[in-house]
Amino acid sequence: MITVHHLNNSRSQRILWLLEELALPYEVKRYQRDAVTMLAPAELRQIHPLGKSPVITDGEAVVAESGAIIEYLIERHGDGRLKPAAGTPELLRWRYWLHFAEGTAMSPLLMKLIFNKVQTSPMPFFAKPIAKAISAKVLKGFVDPNLKSQLDYMEAELTQRDWFAGDEFSAADIQMSFPLEASAARAGLDASRPRLMDWLQRIHARPAYQRALKAGGPYDYAR
């Protein structure tokens, strides 16, 4: 039996969604973030030394990292589903977006989260103006321009095809869901990029996505 070690409001929601799309049996073991630090609980280190989510167990196998989990499940249990055929341009795009999601896309999103917290976190009064000035400069000069160029790029890609890998929905779209949901929540993705917003509406309407929400519990990024 596949077990998803699921952390609330995390990338592991994608794994639940993938399993629902593949109609595979699985069980969920839930973990809650610390309400103050928002970090994963120490119990997750019993599954994987880094104590992060997502991580799955499948028999003796322990698989961590979203992209690796998706590839493992598709190759072992997918029976050719949610992955383009070998030797096609769609497969090359599929691999690209599978890695883009956690490589290029997430870095500025994480930086934005961190520097926004710097501006609002408690600190000695004499340090606050300096910290706010530094974070504002980094956001304006580096983070926000990178986020804008990435969103523009993804918007342009979806003017050429319905889904990230091609004309068919695939696991690449599942992998891309988290950075785009996070972008809509905190990085300026809105109606000014209609193709991306339409894509978000279409993935959220999928029955398997809705079943995954019920399986995983509250997930703020789906709003």
C-alpha positions in Angstrom: 0.0 0.0 0.0 1.2 3.5 -0.9 1.3 5.8 2.1 1.5 9.6 1.6 3.1 11.3 4.6 1.1 14.5 4.1 1.9 17.9 5.7 -0.9 20.5 5.7 -0.6 23.3 3.1 2.4 21.7 1.4 3.6 20.3 -1.9 2.4 16.9 -0.8 -1.1 17.9 -1.9 0.1 17.3 -5.5 0.9 13.7 -4.7 -2.6 13.1 -3.4 -3.9 14.6 -6.6 -1.7 12.4 -8.7 -2.8 9.3 -6.9 -6.5 10.3 -7.4 -5.9 10.9 -11.1 -4.3 7.4 -11.4 -7.1 5.8 -9.3 -4.5 4.1 -7.1 -5.2 2.9 -3.6 -3.3 4.8 -0.9 -3.5 5.9 2.7 -2.7 9.3 4.2 -0.7 9.9 7.3 -1.2 13.6 8.3 1.3 15.9 10.0 0.6 19.4 11.2 3.0 22.4 10.9 4.0 24.2 14.0 1.6 27.1 14.4 4.4 29.6 15.1 7.4 28.4 13.0 5.3 26.8 10.3 7.9 24.0 10.2 7.1 20.3 9.8 7.0 18.2 13.1 9.9 16.1 14.2 8.0 12.9 13.5 8.6 13.3 9.8 12.3 12.6 10.4 11.3 9.0 11.3 10.3 8.6 7.7 13.1 10.6 6.0 16.1 12.2 7.7 15.3 15.7 6.4 11.8 15.6 8.0 10.2 17.3 5.0 7.1 16.6 2.9 6.2 15.2 0.5 7.5 11.7 1.1 5.8 8.4 0.3 6.4 4.8 1.4 5.5 2.0 -1.0 6.4 -1.3 0.5 10.1 -1.0 1.4 10.6 2.0 -0.9 10.9 5.5 0.7 10.7 8.3 -2.0 11.0 12.0 -1.3 11.0 15.1 -3.5 7.9 15.9 -5.5 9.4 15.4 -8.9 11.0 12.1 -7.9 7.8 10.9 -6.4 5.8 11.8 -9.5 8.3 10.0 -11.8 8.3 6.9 -9.5 4.5 6.6 -9.4 4.1 7.2 -13.1 6.8 4.7 -14.0 5.8 2.0 -11.4 2.0 2.4 -11.4 1.0 4.7 -14.2 0.6 2.2 -17.1 1.4 4.9 -19.6 -1.0 7.4 -18.1 -0.2 11.1 -17.6 3.0 11.0 -19.5 3.6 11.6 -23.2 4.8 8.9 -25.5 8.6 8.2 -25.8 10.4 10.2 -28.4 7.8 13.0 -28.7 8.3 16.7 -28.3 5.6 16.5 -25.6 7.8 14.2 -23.5 10.6 16.7 -23.7 8.3 19.5 -22.5 6.9 17.1 -19.8 10.4 16.6 -18.4 11.2 20.3 -18.6 8.1 21.5 -16.7 8.5 18.6 -14.1 11.9 20.1 -13.2 11.1 23.8 -13.8 8.4 23.7 -11.1 10.8 23.0 -8.3 13.9 24.5 -9.9 13.4 27.9 -11.6 9.8 28.6 -10.4 10.1 28.0 -6.7 13.3 29.9 -6.0 11.9 33.5 -6.3 8.7 32.5 -4.6 10.6 31.3 -1.6 12.7 34.4 -1.6 9.5 36.6 -1.7 8.1 34.7 1.2 11.3 35.1 3.3 11.8 38.8 2.5 8.2 39.6 3.1 8.5 38.0 6.6 11.6 40.1 7.2 9.5 43.2 6.8 6.8 42.1 9.2 8.8 40.1 11.8 9.4 41.5 15.3 12.9 42.8 15.8 14.7 45.6 17.8 13.4 49.0 16.8 16.8 50.2 15.6 17.2 47.3 13.2 13.8 47.4 11.7 14.4 50.3 9.2 17.6 48.7 8.0 16.0 45.3 7.6 13.0 46.7 5.8 15.2 48.7 3.4 17.3 45.8 2.5 14.4 43.4 2.0 12.6 46.1 -0.1 15.6 46.6 -2.3 16.0 42.8 -2.9 12.3 42.4 -3.7 12.2 45.3 -6.1 15.6 44.8 -7.8 15.7 41.0 -8.0 12.7 38.9 -6.7 9.8 40.7 -8.2 11.3 41.2 -11.7 12.1 37.5 -11.8 8.6 36.5 -10.8 7.2 38.8 -13.5 9.4 37.4 -16.2 8.5 33.8 -15.1 4.8 34.5 -15.1 5.0 36.2 -18.5 6.9 33.2 -19.9 4.4 30.7 -18.5 1.5 32.8 -19.8 3.0 32.8 -23.3 3.6 29.0 -23.2 -0.1 28.4 -22.5 -1.2 30.6 -25.4 0.4 27.8 -27.6 -1.2 24.8 -26.0 -3.9 23.9 -23.4 -1.6 22.1 -21.0 2.1 22.5 -20.1 3.3 19.4 -22.0 0.9 19.7 -24.9 -2.7 19.3 -25.7 -3.3 16.6 -23.1 -3.4 17.0 -19.3 -0.4 15.3 -17.7 1.6 14.9 -14.5 3.5 18.0 -15.6 0.4 20.0 -14.8 0.1 18.4 -11.4 3.7 19.4 -10.7 3.2 22.9 -11.9 0.1 23.4 -9.7 2.0 24.4 -6.5 4.2 27.2 -7.9 1.2 28.7 -9.7 -1.1 28.4 -6.8 1.5 30.1 -4.6 1.9 32.8 -7.3 -1.8 33.5 -7.2 -1.6 33.7 -3.4 1.4 35.9 -2.9 3.2 36.8 -6.1 0.8 38.8 -8.2 -0.7 36.2 -10.5 -4.2 37.6 -11.4 -6.6 38.2 -14.2 -3.9 40.1 -16.1 -2.6 36.7 -17.2 -5.9 35.0 -18.4 -4.3 31.8 -19.7 -2.7 31.0 -16.4 -5.9 31.9 -14.5 -7.9 29.7 -16.8 -5.5 26.9 -16.3 -5.9 27.2 -12.5 -9.7 27.1 -12.8 -9.5 24.0 -15.0 -7.2 22.1 -12.6 -9.3 23.0 -9.6 -12.4 21.8 -11.4 -11.0 18.3 -12.0 -12.8 15.7 -9.9 -9.6 14.1 -8.9 -8.3 17.4 -7.6 -11.5 17.8 -5.5 -11.1 14.3 -4.1 -7.5 15.0 -3.2 -8.6 18.1 -1.2 -11.0 15.9 0.8 -8.3 13.4 1.4 -5.7 15.9 2.4 -7.7 18.4 4.5 -7.6 22.2 4.4 -5.3 23.5 1.7 -5.2 27.3 1.5 -3.6 27.5 -1.9 -6.7 26.1 -3.6 -8.6 29.3 -2.8 
